[in-house]
Amino acid sequence: MSDPLPNPPPRGASPPLPRGRGGLGSACIFLALAGVIPLRFASADENALWYIVSEQCVPDQQQFHSPKPCEQVDLAGGYVVLKDIVGNTQFLLMPTARITGIESSEILAPNAPNYWDDAWRARHFVEERALHHLPRDAIGLAINSVSSRSQNQLHIHVDCMRIDVTTALREHAGAVGKSWSKFPVPLSGHDYMAMRIEQPELGSINPFDLLANGVPGARTDMGHYTLVVVGDTVQGKDGFVVLAGHASPATGNWGSGEQLQDHACAAATAASR
């Protein structure tokens, strides 16, 4: 896989933006992504990812049978996988359809595609960049809330998990059951609800549905939630832990489940020992 190209667009895309989108705005975007300034103050092109999907990756796949600048374009499945500009191992999974984000009604429609299942299957891109096979619970998927994103195209972050988060999930595995309950300790300083999926692949189990149907009030307030899905193994059985957090900007919680990921992928270093 190639290194990110110069002049990257905001929030995790490797190819360049349309011409004329540089200067101070791009600098603000970069600072926001780096955490120097809040995303809400960045002068970002909020449609940059959609431009990459609809004007670059999909047409290139259709016309030239090449997914570039994406790593993968699945026209039948309706999604693309794009290398993120942040970190060595982070990827984004995005629909080929125009879907804004976690608040979009399309994700809860009957027979909606399960982008989480597609994202989990895309984790091999992370391992290829990490140059190591990683433990199941070292990789996670995350989608941010409306208040914690700069892009208006649904995108699931696929990357390594922070080691302290993985440790907490292991230590409190017994407190996570088949229905939603509060996770015993804060993760990255914020409270989360948690539940377990007891099967090795997500298949038809869609975390969007689990949130909307299982947490009171969530269906009408999806935009203020962030979701994280982490692989796990309990008593020799592979499954998943699903984490749901609720944004509260007034208290400094922007609803960024991505914060539980580690874009430096320290788990890869640990796996090499």
N, C-alpha and C positions, 0 to 999 in steps of 0.2 A: 504494500500500500504506500502511496506517495505521501510526502509531507504536505501540510496545508499550503495552499497557494497564497500569495501576497494579497494585501488589501481585503481581508476577510469580512464577511457580513456579520451582523450581531447574532448573539445567542447561538453559537455552535455550528456555523456552516463553513466548510473549507473553501469553496470556490469564491471568486470575486463577486462583488456586487455589480449591478448595472452601472455603467459609466456615469460619472458625475455625482457619486454618493460618497465622496471622501471628505477631507478637511476636518473641521472642528467636530462635526457630528460623529464621524467615525472614531475620533479620539474619545469622545464622551462615551460612545458605545463600549469601546475597549475598557475604559476605566470602570464602567458599570459592571461589565462581565468579570472584571478582576476584583470587584467588591470595594473599589475605592470610592465610588459614589453610588447611591441607590439607583436601581434600574429606572425608577419612575422619573428621574431627572435626566436621563440620557436621551439625546435627540436621535432616536433610532428609526430606521425604516422598518416598521412593524410587519411589512409584507415581504421582507427579503427572503425568508425561507420558502414562502409560497412561490416566489419568482424562481428560486433554484429548482424546486420540485416541478413546477408546471412548464417552465421555459427552458430548462436545461436537462435535468435527469430523465424525465419522461420522454421528451422528444428525441433525445439521443438514443434512448433504448429502442424506441419505435423505428427510428430511421436508420440507425447505424448499429443496432444490437450491442451498444455499449452503455453502461449505466452512468458513466462519468458525467459530471463530477461526483456522483454518488458512488458508493461501493456496491450497492445492489438496488435493482428496480424490479419488483415483482408486479407486473401488470395485472396478472390474474388475481393475485392476493390484494392488490390495491394499496401497496406501500412501497416506500423507499428507505434505504439505510444510508446515512450520510456521516462522514467523519466530522466530529466537532473540532473547532479550532482550539478549544481549551483542553489541555492534557494530551497525553500520548494514546490513551486507551478509550476515550469517550466517543460514543456514537449516538446519533439521533435516529429514531424510527419515526417516520411521518407518513400519513395517508397521501395517496395520490389525489384524493378528493379534497375539495376546499372545506376543511373543518377547522374552526377557529381554535378550540381548546377544550378543556375539561368541562366548561359550561355549555358546550354545544349539545343541542337536543339529539343530533345524529348518533352520538355515541351510546344513547340509551334506546335507540329505535329497535324494534323487533328484528332479529337476524342481522344486527350490526356486526361488522367485522371485529374480531377480538385482537386488537392491535397489541395487547399485552402478550398474548401467546406468540405473535410474530416477533415482538421485541425480545422475548426470552430465547427464542430460537436463533436470534441474531447475536447472542452473547459470544459466539465463537470469534467474532471480529475483535472483541476485547482481549480474548486469550491470545489471538494471533499477534496483536500489538504488544501484549505483555510478555510474549515469548515463553509462557508457562501455562500449563494446565492449572486452573485455579479451583480452590474448594468451592462447592456449590454456594455456600453462604458468603463467599467473597464477592459475588456479582449481584447487582441489584438494578432495578428499573425505577425511574421516578418521573412524575409529571408535576409541574408546579402550578400553583393557583394563579388566577388572573392577576393578582397584585404583585406576583413575583416573577413575571415573565416579560420579555421585551418583544416577543414575536406572536403574531396572530395566525399561526398555523400549528395545529396540534403536533407536539413532538414529545416523545418519550426518551428520556436520557438513559442510555445503557452504559454502565461503567462499573468499576470496582466500588465496593463499599468501604467506608471508613472502618479501620480495625477496631476502634473503640465502640462503634455501633454494632459490629459483628459480635464483639465480646459481650455486650449487654444483651443482645438477642439470645446468645447461647446461655448466659447465666440465668435468664428469666424465661427460658423456653417453657417451663412448666406452668407459667402464668398465662400463656397464650392458647386459647381454645378455638373451637369451631365457630364461635360467634364473637361479635365485637365486644371488647372490653378495654378499659384504659390500661396502657402499658405501664408497668410498675414504676419506671424511672423515666425522666425526660431524656430525649435524644437530641443532641446538639442544642440543649437548653430549652427545648419545646416539648409539650405534651403530645402524645399520639395515642390513638386507638389502635388496637391490633387484633388480628384473627389469623387462624391457620387454615391453609388449604392442604388436605392430606392426599395428594396425588402428585406424581413426579413431573407431569406436564400440565400446563393450564388448560389446554384443550378448549372446551366451550365455557369454562369458568372465567367470567369477565370481571375483573376488579371494579370497573365502573359500576356494574350492576350490583356487586356486593356492597359498595358504598351507598348507592342510591336506595337500595332496598333494605339495607340493614342498619343504617344509622339514622335515627329520627331527624327529620327535617332536611336531610342531605339532598334529596332529589330536587328540591326547589332552591338549593343553595350550593350547587356543585362547584360554581366558579370560585368559591372561597375555600375549597378543599385542595389539599395536595395528597397524592397517593404515592406510596413506595411499595414495591414488591421485591422480596429478597428470597432467594433459594435457601432451603434449610434441610437438615437431615436430623430426625428425632428417632431414637431407638432403632436406627438402621433403616428408617423409611424416609424417602425423599419427599419433600413437599415445599411449601412456600409460607412465608409470613407476609401478610399484607398490613401496611401501616397507613393510617389516615390522620392527617393533621388539618386543623382549621385555622385559616389566616385571621390574625387580629392586628392589623397594622398599628393601631393605637398603642399596643403594648410591645411593638417591635417584632412581632411575628408576622412575616410576610407570606407564610405558607409555602416555603421552599423545601420540599422533600429532597431536592437535589443536594441540599446541604449535608445529607447523610451519606452521600457518595464521596469518593476520594479520587479526584481527577489526576492525582500523582500516582495512584495505584500502589500504595505501600504493600498491599497484599501480594503483588508480584515479587517484591523483594523478599518478603517472608517465605513465599513458596520456593524460592531458589536456594534457601538455606538447607 
